[in-house]
Structure formats: C-alpha cells, structure tokens
C-alpha cells in the first residue's frame, strides 16, 4: 500500500482522530469497546478507498475525513455483530469484544455505531452520499441473513455464494469508492466505474479471506483458523471441492460440517480434500479475475497518482492477511 500511504497517510491519521472524536458518548462502555476494536489493527482499506477515490476525482475540500470515519464506523459495527453471530473469540490476533464484554454489549455498541453513522451522514449534508451509504448498510444486513440461511448448505452454488459476498462484504468497499466519486463531482460514468471497482475488489478481498481459513498460520492470520468450517460456512474453496469430489468424500465433508465442535483431525481431513481437488488454486484464480475486472474499471480515468494508488491497492488485496 506504499503508493496509497504516500498520498493519503496524513488523511488516514486524521480519520483515526475523527473516529475517536465521533465515539464520544455519556456511556463509557461505548467508547471503551469502540476504541478497543479500532485500536486492534486493520489496514483501514475502506476509508482509504473513499479518500483515494475522492482524490482521483479532484476533490479538494474537507468533508472526506468525516465521511471516511463514517465508513469505518459502519465497518466496526459489522465486526462487532459478526463476532457475536459467529461465536468468534479472536479478532486480529486479540480477544474479540464479545469475549471481553459479552454478546449483549457487543451487539448494543454495534447498534450505537450504526445509529451514529446515520447521524454523521446527515451532518455531512449530501443526500446522494446518504443514499449510497444507507443502501449499503441495508445490503450488508441482507447479506448477513442470506449467509445465515446458507449455513451448512452443501448444495451452495458459486453464483449464490458470490451474491452473499457482494452483499455482506463487497458493497461497503463499493459504497466507499462511490461516495468519494460523489464528493469529487465525478461524471455518472466515472461514479459507476469507481463503484464497480470497489465491488469487484471487495469480492476478491473476501475470496482471499476464504483461502486463509484453510492455509494461514493462526498467529499471523489473527483469528481462529478453521473457524469458517466450524461455523458451517461453505466458502468457495469448499464449494469447488464439493463439485469435484466423490460421493463418499462429500458425505465425509457433510459429517464434519454437521459437528458442533471440530477436532483437529476433522479439519485436516477437509483441508486434505480441498487441496486434492484444487480448491485453493481455483479460489486464487477467481480472486485474480475479480482484481483484473476492478482494475479494468479504472481505464475511464486518466493516469494520475490516485489511479496508480488504486491499481496498487488492488494488487495488494491478492497478498493481504486481514
């Protein structure tokens, strides 16, 4: 992310300060939980996308900082809710908020962050941006419910899974890019291009995350490896494996998915099948294809440092660890 940090490093620092300022509340626990999640790491890709998109479109005002903070508010709220739904005990290598303060506090602080996001969006005074970001939050909620409905579904298809990913993960990256374009008074064609860039980048982002559940080192990855499998999440590496394995192997995977608690051998058996049938390679190839599509969307913009940074950010997604 070198090119991106060169362009917006100072802005990202200001976003951090804005986030902490916006967390102010008469209820101390809200600030405590919010700051804990904020300080636990993360690459700030979503606010970076808004800042870079605004810069690409020639924006020279000061509203990009509070709006980038709103993007991170929304993302943080989804993290708090996700960890409760997934019974996660780690987030970015640290104890998750629900592990420290309980599910009730995590859900309610997440609700506060969502509500505060809308107050901040209204204060920004741009109805087009409010429309984009409010639409994104609705899609995120739909994606969460859709993922829940698809839990442990061995008949999950790739198109259906990509629909979940678009709604649950990619839409916020797309909205961040589109909001930046609106700030910069981009043409309708350029606004659409940045929205498409963010959506395809978001899909690639999630596909690489799916791979890490099967191949990463837990200390490096920052959350429990195999957690997706234990929660019954049928992601693309497993979808590809299920399409190509034998009926006996499919039944073996089904037995593992149905277990509430996985033993190490269960996980190793599924990993072995995923590798045998090329699930990792297939998913990496799919992620590369989405990154290529995201970069192609930027052809509607002339060369500039902002465009170069967005192209570099797309390549970075293929090597990232969330």
N, C-alpha and C positions, 0 to 999 in steps of 0.2 A: 504493500500500500504506500510505497515511498512517494510516488507522484501525487497521490491524493493528500498525504500528510503535508507535503510541501505547500500545497495550495490552500488547505483548509485547517491546518494544525491549530492555528490560533482560534479560529471559529469553533472548533471542537472543544477547546478548553473553555470557551465562553458558554457553550451548550451545557457543559458539566456544571458550571456555576449557575446557569439559569435553571437547570433541573433541580438543584438543591434549594434554590430560592422558591421555586414553584411547589416544593414539597412542604412548605411551611403550613403548619396546622396547630390548632389548640390541643390536639390529641397527640401526645408524644410518641405513641407506638407507631403512628402512621409514618412519621419522619424516620424513626428508628428502622423500621422494616424497609422502607423505600430506599434509604441511604445504604442499607446493607446490600440489597440487590444491586444497586447502582455501582457500589464500590467493589463488587465481586469480580469485575473484569468485563470481558466482552469487547469486541472491536468497534462498536458504535457504527456498524455498517449502514444502518437505516438512516440515522441523522446525517451521516456522511453523504449518502445518496441525495438527500434533499439539498444539502449545501453545494455539492458538486453540480447538480442539475441547475440550480439557480445561477451558479457562476457560469455554466455553459451557455445559459440563455441571457447573460449580460446583466443580471440583477446587481444593483449597487446600493440597495437600501439596508435596513437593519432588522427587518421582520423575519429574516431567515433563521436567526438564533432562537427566538421563542418557538417558532414552528418546528425546528429540528428537535427542540426539547419535548414538544408535544408528541412527536414520533416516538421518542424514547420512553415517554410516559406510557403510551399505548403498548409498546413492546414489553415494558416491565410488567404491566398489568397482566398481559397474556402469560408471561413466565410464571407469575405467582399462581394464576389459575391452572396452568398446565401441570405444575408440580403437584398440585392437590389432586387433580384428576388422575395423574399417572402414578401417584404414591411415590414420587421421586424423593430420594434422600440426599442427592448431591446435585449441585448446580455450579458449573465452572470450577470444580475441584473443592468447593466448600459445602458445608451443610446447607441444604435448601432452607428457605424461610419457613416452610411448613414444618420442617424437622425441629427448628428452634422455637417457633412461636405457636405452632399448631395450625391445623387446617382452617379453623374459623378466622383467625387473624389474617392468614394469607388471602383468603377469599375476600374478606372485607376491605383490606388495604388495596387489593386489586380493584375492587369496586370503586374505591375512592379515586384511584389513579385514572380509571376510565371516566368517571364523572368530572374530575378536574380537567381532563383532556378537553372535554367539550367546552368547559368554561374558558379555557385558554384559546381554543379555536375561535370562539365567538369574539373574544377580546382582540384577536388578530384582525378581525374586520373584513375578511374576504369570503364571500358566500361560496365562490367556486371551490376554494380550498376546503371550506367546511363540508361541502357536498362530497368531495373526493374522500376526505378522511373519515367522515361519518359512514359513508358507503363501505369503506374498507373495514371498519370495526364491525359492521353488520356481517360482512362476508367472513371475517375471522370467526365470529360466533357460529355461523353456519358450518364452517369448516370443522370446528371442534365437535359439533353434534354429528356431522357426517362421519368423522373419524370414529366416534363412539359407536355409531351404527355398524361400521365396517370392522369392528374389533373381532379378531379370531375368524374372519371370513376367508376361508381357503380358496374361495371362488373369486376373490377380488381380481379385477382386471387392471391392466396398466392404465387405460384411459380413466377408469374410475378413481384410481389412486392419484393420478395427476390432477384430477378435479379436486380431491381433498387437499393436495399440496398447494394448488393455486389459491384456494380459499383460506386455508389455515396459515400458510407461511408467506407465499409469494405476493399476495395482494398488498401487504404493508410496504414491501420494497417498491412495488409499482406505484403505490399512492405517494410515497416519499419523493420519487422521481417526478411524478406528475405535479405535485404541489410545488416543487422547485421550478418546474416549467411555467406554471401559472404565475408565480412570483416574478419571473423574468419576462412576463408578457410574450411568451413564445407563440408562434403560429399554431393553429389547430393541428397541423401535420407534425410539427415538432413536439407538441404536447403528447400526441398519440405515440410518437416514436419513443419518447422517454418512458411513457407508461409501459409500452411493450418491452423495452429494455429491462425495466425493473421486474416485470412479471417473469420473463424468461430467466433472468439472473436469479430470482427467488426460487424458481423450480430447481435450477442447478444447485443452488445453495442447500436445499433440503435433500436432494439426491446424494450429495457428498456427505451430509449428516447421516443419512441412512447407512452408508458404507461404513462409517466409523463405528457403528454399533456392532459390526462384525469383525473389524480388523484393528481398531485402535488400542493403544495402551491406556488403561483407565486413569493413571496418574496424569498422562498427557491430555487425554480427552476431557477430563474434568467432570464426568458423570459416570454412573454405573454402566459398564459395558454389558450388553445383552439385555438391557432394560426394555427396549422396544419389544423384543421377543417375549420377554416375561409378561409384558402388558398385553400381549396378543396383537401387536401392531404388525400388519402384513405390509412390509415396505417393498420397494422394487427389487432388491436382491433376492428376496424370498419369493416374490411373485414370479420372477423369471425361473427360479428353481422349481417351483411347483408346476410350471408349464412343461418342464422338460424331464422331470424325474419319473420313476416308475410308480405304479400304484402302491406297491409295498412301501416305498420311500415316502410317498405322500401321506400314507397312514402313520408312518413313524413321526413325521412332522406334526400331524394333527394331534397325536398323543402328547407331544411336547407342548404345543400351543394350549392345550386344554388344562395343563397343570397350573396350579396357582403359584407354586414356588418351584423354580428350576434348579436342578442340581447341575454341577459343572459338566458332568458327562452329557446331560441332555443338550446343553448349549453347544458342546464340542461336536456332538453328532450332527446338529443342524448346520453349524459352521462348515463341517466337512462336506455336506451336501451342497451348500451354497457355493463353495469353492469348486467342487467337482463339476457343477453344471454352469460355471462361469457367471454366477450372479453378480459378483463384484465387477468383473470386466464389463458386463452388459450395462450396469448402472453407471460406471465411469464413462462409458461411451455415450450414454444418454445425456449425462451431465455436460460433456463436451459439446454435444449437439445444441443443447439449450444455451450454452455460453456463446457459441458461434452465432446463434439467432439473435441473442441480445446485442452482440457487437455489430451485427449487420444493421440493426435498427438505428445505430448512430451514424450511418452513412448520410443521413439527412442533415448533418451538421458539418460545417467546415472544420478543418483542423484547428486545434487550439489546445492549450494546456489542460483545460477542463475535459475536453474529449479524450485526450491521452490518458488522463487520470481515470476516467470511467472505463476505458478499454483495459487498463492495467488492473483495475478493481475486479473486472470480470474474470481475468486470468487468475487473480488471487483466490477467487472462490473455489477454483479447482484444486487448491493446495491447502485449504483452510482447515482449522480444527476449532469448532465452536466453543 
